[in-house]
Amino acid sequence: MELFEEIYGSYFQVIRKILFEAGTRPLTRKEMEADILSTASMESALAILPKLLEGAWSPLLKKEEDGRFSCVLLPKQGEKAEDFLKPPMTRLQKSWLKALLLDSRFRLFFPAEALEELEKAFEAVPALYDPADFHYFDRYEDGDPYENPVYQNIFRTILEAITKRRPLFVAYESRKGNALTREVLPCRFQYSPKDDKFRLLCVSLSHCRPKQFHVMNAARILACHISKNPVPRDFDWDIRPFQRQAEKPVQIRIRNERNALERCMLRFANYEKQTVYEAESDTWLCSIYYDPADETELLIDLLSFGPVIRILGPESFLSEVRRRVKRQHELFYSRVE
């Protein structure tokens, strides 16, 4: 069973729209057809209209003397269109959202007031699962301190700067333990499932001009506040010109089995990719572009897919794959002996 079912599909959305409009004023057949085409396709119009006007869904509408149609389910007085068109949530969906609310990472993206409202709204709803039910065997245990109020305030300040596209003054601790201060343009957050850490991708400023690309661990940021200085004109918030990139992408061949393609696309969603289907071999050839700093994490993720993918190159990356596989083989047999 799907968590979010047909009520979120185009059929239900367009019918809700028609019912709301027909509840405020009678509609002609052409007006209903135009509503369908604005939300769905011509094929949908051919399927929906007959059911809505003469078929199984016709009890929802009443035909007036002038040939127009009005809705028998009138919107409540003062009800907004977005409220009437909003699909209701099932108990399963509410339970899933309650489970998300228990996730300390999820809570970082909401201010305290919004969290209080959400907790009140889902107070009587049982959670679908508890985050403590999961044991992660493939990630480090020294993740970010999500429950720390100082970390939460810093995270939300950075998030506000990213959303509003404002410069940010940050004081952070370097790897050598030195405290440094910089004015940066915060572009986006990046989450590492292996490290269980958030990183800030940003560009430092020098004399109000973009200078250098940086990756900062969120937990190393000691303090920050939004700057009042202007953003440099025509700054590219996509930050691609500033990011480092390996000389050659990693090329993999994905077999058409065990849902491998979808799993790869989800796993490597944060990487730039080019994927081509090859009908002769019934496989997909995928090129993954990456920052050299992420090479180890990418390599480990690729190895986790086993035989459903084959790493084709480049040769430097393949050499590291062979070295790691050989090392794992030696460790396994040394334990057996």
DANORUR-V617517 format. One record per run of one state. SS is the DSSP state (2 for helix, 1 for strand, 0 for the rest). FROM is the first residue (numbers start at 1). TO is the last residue. If there is no record, write none. Layout:
BEGIN
ss->(SS/SS)
from->(FROM/FROM)
to->(TO/TO)
END
This chain:
BEGIN
ss->(0/2/0/2/0/1/0/2/0/2/0/2/1/0/1/0/2/0/2/0/2/0/2/0/2/0/2/0/1/0/1/0/1/0/1/2/1/0/1/0/2/0/1/0/1/0/2/0/2/1/0/2/0)
from->(1/6/9/10/25/27/28/29/40/42/54/58/61/64/69/72/81/86/91/102/104/108/112/122/131/134/149/165/167/174/179/193/197/207/209/218/221/227/250/256/260/268/272/279/283/290/292/304/306/309/314/315/337)
to->(5/8/9/24/26/27/28/39/41/53/57/60/63/68/71/80/85/90/101/103/107/111/121/130/133/148/164/166/173/178/192/196/206/208/217/220/226/249/255/259/267/271/278/282/289/291/303/305/308/313/314/336/337)
END
